[in-house]
Structures are given as C-alpha cells and as structure tokens.
Amino acid sequence: MFGRLVYESFRRQKRRKLLAGVAITLGVAVATAMIAVATDIGDKISRELRSYGANLIVTPQEDTLDVQIGGVDLKPPSDGAYLSEADLPKIRGTFWHHNIVGFAPMLPVGVRVSDGADAKNLTLLGTYFSKKLSFGKEDFVTGVRITHPWWRVQGAWPDDNSPDVLLGESLAAKLGRKAGDEIEIAGQQHRIAGILSTGGAEDDQIVAPLALAQEILGKPGAVRRLYVSALTKPEDALSRRDPKTMNPEMFDRWYCSPYVASIAYQLQEAIPHSHAEQIRQIAQNEGTVLSRIKGLMLLVTLAALFASALAVSAAMATAIFERRTEVGLMKALGAGNISVAALFFAEALLLALMGGVVGFAGGALLARQIGRSIFDSQITIEPVLFPIILAIAVIVTFAGSAMAIRRAVKFDPVYALRGEA
Amino acid sequence: MSSHRNSDVANRRADKPHTSMFLRMLMRAAVLRRGRAASALLAMVVAAAVATTMLNLYVDVQAKLRKEFRNYGANIVVVARDGQALPADALDKVESAVAGHGLAVPFAYVVARTADGQSVVVSGTDLDQVRKLDSWWSVTAWPNASQDALVGVRAAAVVSPQGKPFDLSFQEHTIHLNPAGTLRTGASEDSHIYLSLKDFESWTGVQPSTIEIASSGSSEEVSALIQRLSQALPAAEVRPIRQIMEGEARVLGKTRATLAAAAALIIATAALCVLSTLIGWVFDRRRDFAIMKALGASERLISGFFAAEAAALGAVGAILGFGIGVGVAAWIGRVNFHAPVVPRFNILPIVFAGSIAVALISAVLPIFLLRRVQPAMILRGE
C-alpha cells in the first residue's frame, strides 16, 4: 500500500514532482560544478602563475659576485664558474620532475658587432628557445618560450641548432635592422631571425642559441645561470624550517612535498657543483595570490551551496504545502502522523536521489565546460565526490521538507477538507 | 432601499476609481496568505542577496586582487638613456604623475671596489620606500643610521663574511660602511650593496639613473601613466615591465572569468528558484483568479493585479536582499582579503530591475496559461 501510494503520487502529480525535481537537480548541478571548480582552481591558477616566469635559479656554487646593473652584465666573461650543459637533462630525473614546467640556461657573452664603419661592444645571450632534449627514454622540449612566456618575437624564433639570432627591439632600432637582415657578430655573418621584445634588459641585447654563445666564448658546454619554472605548494610551517634541523621522518615529508625550497634542494642534488635558490619576487608572491584566489572560490562555493540548499528547501516546502487536502483525506481515513510523514520523506528521498544523480552528471558537464573555456584544460571530478553530493542532496531535501511536513501533519483534517487552509 | 445603496456604491466607485480596492486586495492577499507570501518573499530575498553578493564580488575582486599583485613590485621602470643620470627633477615629475596611486623609488648604481680589489655593485636608494615596493625582500635588519648598509647575501660573503664594518672605494673616494643587515632575494640583488641615497650621493656624487614605479591601476591606467611619463621625461626611457604586467593580466583575467561563470550559475539557480516558487504561488490562487473573473473583472485588471503584487514582492525582496548581499560580500572580503568589499550601489538598479523582471515573468506566465480556462471549471475544482 505504501509503495503504491508513493508510485501513484509520482504518476499523478507529474507537474509538481517535476518542479521540485528540477529545483533539486539544478541545486545539485551548481553545487557539483562549484565544488569541482573550487577544488581544482589551485592547480589551474598555479599553472597560470607560471606566466610570471621562472621561480628558481641555479648558479654555479663557486661563482664570483654578479656585477649586473639593470640586467646588464658588467662581469668579465672569463670570470666565475660555469654549470655544465650536459647535466641539465638530469633535472627530469628529480623526484618532482612532473612539477617542473620548464627550464632555460643562460650564457651572456660580450661580443663586438660591426655596424657599418664602427664597431660596438654588446652582450649576446645564449639560451634555449624550445630545445628538444632527452633524459633516459623520455623526450621533452624546454627553453625560454616556456619559462619566459612574455617574450615576444616579430619574425620567427630561431632554431636551436641554427646560427640565427634574435635582436632586442631597442638594439634593432639603434642599428636599423629588421627580421631577415644579416648582422656581423664577432667576425661572422648571422641571419636575424626575428626582433625580440621583452620589456627588460634583453631589448638591448642579442639573443642566440646556446651553442653559438659557447662557440664565441670558446667554452663548449658552459652555462652561467639556469632558470627553472616549477609548480610549487604555498609555504607553510614545515617549509619555513631549516632542513638541517629536521628529524629523518620530517625531512622525508619535507623532501616529498613540492615546496619551492625542497625543489631547490633536489635541483642542487641533480646538478653537480650548483647552488639553487628561489627567486623570491616570484616564489613568495605566488603563495599569497594563490591562497587569496582559492579562499575566494571556497567562499563563493559555500555561498553557492547555501543558495542551492535554500532553493531545494523552498521547492520542497511548496510541493508539500500544496498537498494539504491530501493529508487531510489520509488523516480522515485514519492514517497516523508517522505514516503521513513517512510517505513524504520517502517521496523526498526518491526525488533527492533522482535529482542528485542527474544533477551530478549535469554539474560534471558544467565543470568541464568551465575548465575548457577558461583554462583550456580539463577539470577533473573526483569520483569520491559522487556519494558526498548524493548525501548532501538527501540531507538538504530532508531538512527543507521537515518544517513543511511538520506543518502538514499537524493540520486539522476538517479544515483541510473544507478547503479553509 | 437596496437600489439606493447600490447607487451609493456606484457613486463612491465613480469618485474613487478602483485604487483603494486594488490596494486593499493587494494588502489582504499578503496578510491572509501569510505563509505562502512569506515563502515567496524569502525566495526573492535569498535570490537578490546571492545576486548582490556575486555581482559585488565580481566588480570588486579586481581591485582587491590588484592590491595583492602589487606585492610583485614595480610594473613600470624609468631609465636614463645610455647610462646617464636622470634630470634632477625627474622624481618629482614622476611622483606628481603617479599622484598617490602607487610608489616611485629612485635607484642610483655604481660599480665600487672592495679593499681587496673586487668589483661590487653599490646602489643608493630610498630604503623606506624599497621596503614597501619590494615586499619579498628577505632582510635580517633594515638600516636606519647613516653609514649603515644593507648587504646582499652573496656580496656579504665577499665584503664582510663576519659582519664586520668594511671599506668601499669609488673613483678615489672611500666610504666606511657598517653592515646593518643582509638581504636575500634569489636574484641579482643578492650581489648588491644598498645605501641610503644621502650617503650614496655624498660619497659618489652620482645621481639616480632608474626610477621603479609600482602603479596600482588597471592596465589602461598604467598605459596612460606610461604615456604621461614619456611626455614629462623626454630624456628618459619609460617602459612597462612586461613580465609583471602580462602575468597579472593573465591571472586576473582567468580569476574574473571563473568568478563570472560562478556568478552566472548561482544567479541562474536563484532566479529559477524564485520563478518556480512564485509560479506555484500564483497557480495556487487560481480560485481567486476565477472568482475575480466570475465577478466581471477584465483580463487586464486581473493581470495588472497579479503583476502589481509580484512587482511589489520583487521590489521588497530586492531591497532586503541587497542589504544582506552587501553584508555577505563585505564578510567575504574581510575573511579572504582582510579588507571589506566596498558596497557598490551601482549594482542596486541591476538587482532591483532583475528581481522585478523575474517576479513579473513568474506572475504573468500562469495567468497567461489560465486565460483560456472557464472560471466555472476552476471554481468547481476541476
């Protein structure tokens, strides 16, 4: 009899059930989408924050002081120590290699460039543009196009294995050269593949493939600095501690967390005779920006959950309130308060489950759409979210119905049947 | 007798056309069906509050986040051409152009020699301003006395490994400095030594060659500032620091887009919730509708009545909801950004119009559906 009552109620009152069901479905869909976006936003934003460029720098351990003003190197190139280019692919062998978005070696060299009759002393910066490397069986591409995404080239990026160069835009204006022209650097003709604009010191420099800079310097395999762009976890109490004072267990935990300091430590291990340090301007601010955005999305998600809960409650209350004559009839025929309440709760449970399943699927699609259109990548939905969402849907539907059911049950059947409600 | 009374009513009606009756019906509808009216109003208030919160956050988040992004430091740099010094009034000109919307810090550089002949870059600057501009600098102690220097960690290893006072010379002039603290940034600053501009100028006689500016404006405002600065300082090169500006624009854009998507979803849910509640409410009163029609009310009057009722509900809901929403947005601002989100009164008309529009749609839709139905059918309970 109970089952038939529930079944008939769904069969005969399609419109009302549909309204309540739509409210639950929408509420669940929005909640699912918002939870999925909020849990994934940290990942997505920290990838976007990589557009600020490298957050780690690796220098030779025994390096002399940098003599650099406004990005212009004044140190004699013969000075100081170098890293070995052959060691660089080892970065892919570190524990957190999946978090390393890219790296770019730098080798500044002083060169003489003849400009018609007179010659000029300029800086030539050797680097990777987007160099194919391999470590073990793995092939990968890295260079300034990944680590310095704000660099713009008019013309074409030179090939890493070619002798072509890029000319900084201020320098190009001074020399009156454009992409495709030839330039004589250190006694040899080179083609200018493109004009580079960075908004920094490189605008007054020549940027060339690393091999060319090494050849001019006469030191094959030499690298002065290495910029590394890595996805990191914001600092917390553990990351601020000195790893030397940690006990082994704590050290393992520190080593296996992608803090900027532990990645620096691993880079130092991977590259012999090196010193890795976080670039504080980038690394420190990343954490605050990230936590602000995550916090914002969390609070917005809470607001969304609250709004969907109220929407569901309002819909349920309306649906039950409309059926007070029915309640009156049932009670007049001798139904007890408990059986009337049980009927409503059973209906609410069914509605919540159906709305929950459809809403979860809809929310997953919505989250994917948001991920694709805003971040150009997938927003993954943890399967563990499904039972949680379903449980929330049932709880919210029950809570929303409870007040209305209590009122409906307490109603005097005589008034209800006379239509005086 | 009765005809007399009827003519009385007719006269009164002629004097005061339906207004008082109309208002009375509106009021009684709200008072008699308190429960239903309250639940409809609650839905309205919640929807308006949620919409206000989201719109307020969306409008204000840019300003809030931009403040966080200014921790990345300067976004414009003014450099003298070809290694000369900037004109003496350059800083004043820059400061008047920035006009309080940001920081401007001068830097002067020379390459000095240590006692054992090593080259080291020494910079003179306004240390108090640098502290605000470059908040990521990790400094053990900021210098505050004359002849105190802030020494980069790598420079410190060379000039004063034990933290003892040291001498630097530049073009035959020597200065005796006290290392007040060390500086760690992970960038070229680690190899520099920083002095106050006063000490620096009296020692070297070199004027600032660089001014770093952190302008706290939108990208259009920053571009306008760059333009103004280029005009004011023709002898210098003014350029944006693209690394900082593009990174900021990207992250800000993505965050706003996500927030906009969230706002659209949430507002749509809230509006649909209001729609379903109000439609249920009006549909429930089809008896009222039938009685009015049976007593000879015109379709326009009935639609007008329900529309007025819905509009009143929408207006009250919007105003209450706006108040609550502003409160929630302020709370979110305080919790997350440690600064309240400023109430934006220019979104009030949007929320107001939106609420009334949703309310009107949900009132007129059921009337439109019921129009064809004979009042007798409804009254008979069919």
Interface residues (C-beta under 8 A of the other chain):
Chain A: L19 V22 A23 L26 G27 V30 A33 M34 V37 I41 K44 I45 E48 L49 S51 Y52 G53 L56 I57 D63 T64 L65 D66 V67 Q68 I69 G70 G71 L74 K75 H148 P149 W150 S170 S197 T198 G199 G200 D203 E277 Q278 I279 R280 Q281 I282 A283 Q284 N285 T288 V289 R292 I293 G295 L296 M297 L299 V300 T301 A303 A304 A307 S308 L310 A311 A314 A315 A317 T318 A319 F321 E322 L366 I370 S373 I374 F375
Chain B: G35 R36 S39 L42 A43 V46 A47 V50 T53 M54 L57 V61 K64 L65 E68 F69 N71 Y72 G73 V79 Y109 V111 Q118 S119 V120 V121 D134 W136 W137 S138 R154 A155 V158 R184 T185 G186 A187 S188 D190 S191 T210 E237 R239 P240 I241 R242 Q243 I244 M245 E246 G247 R250 V251 K254 T255 A257 T258 L259 A261 A262 L265 I266 T269 A270 L272 C273 S276 T277 I279 G280 W281 D284 V328 I332 V335 N336 F337
